[in-house]
């Protein structure tokens, strides 16, 4: 039951983050400054949480042993802040439900990674779910005819979310399988978020955008804690249940919750094809459980 408890919490915080990003775009706040504040708060929170745990600390592990998880954390951090920037813009242009659906069908990437690298076995029904993912993504894309004509169209944001989220989840799977035995998930996430924080600081410095507004600092702080907890709950669920079950259940709950939230709170409207895509997204995820 502990695994399912973590799954529900992970999905709930994922929906909350989607809502908060919609608020950021609605108030026309600077996304990069909000994200940088978010990763500052998330880093401090992760370090504080790891301080009160009782495992072997990162400082007691040899430098050679820390090299690969550190490299993994840096790459994951770069991917996280880039993905969240794209995600925030997609929530604004495509709506909450569509963006979350595109994000969550990305589970095909960590699932395929688990098959190819960790030799996990799938049933025929799960393979059917994987095939349905590609159909789902196509149905969700807005203005399909304009994708090649307009390189910065809203549809491309959904494709980038799909790729970035899937690779990010696969990287968390690598940590859970390879490095969780000697490094706390809170410690690893602190490294990830600190890497993302540095990217944000460097980018803000380069763009000379240091004029933080109070609302940007507040929204960044509010997003930071659920951002950290979402990743921690996902890793905790992976420690209790198989990856196929965890990714599938989290994604189904998140897609359903975000769709309802988008309709009720933000007035999202979908085309018939996009409704079919959302229904197919949930179906394909269920097939992969």
Order of alpha helices (4+ residues) and beta strands (2+ residues): alpha-alpha-alpha-alpha-alpha-alpha-alpha-alpha-alpha-alpha-alpha
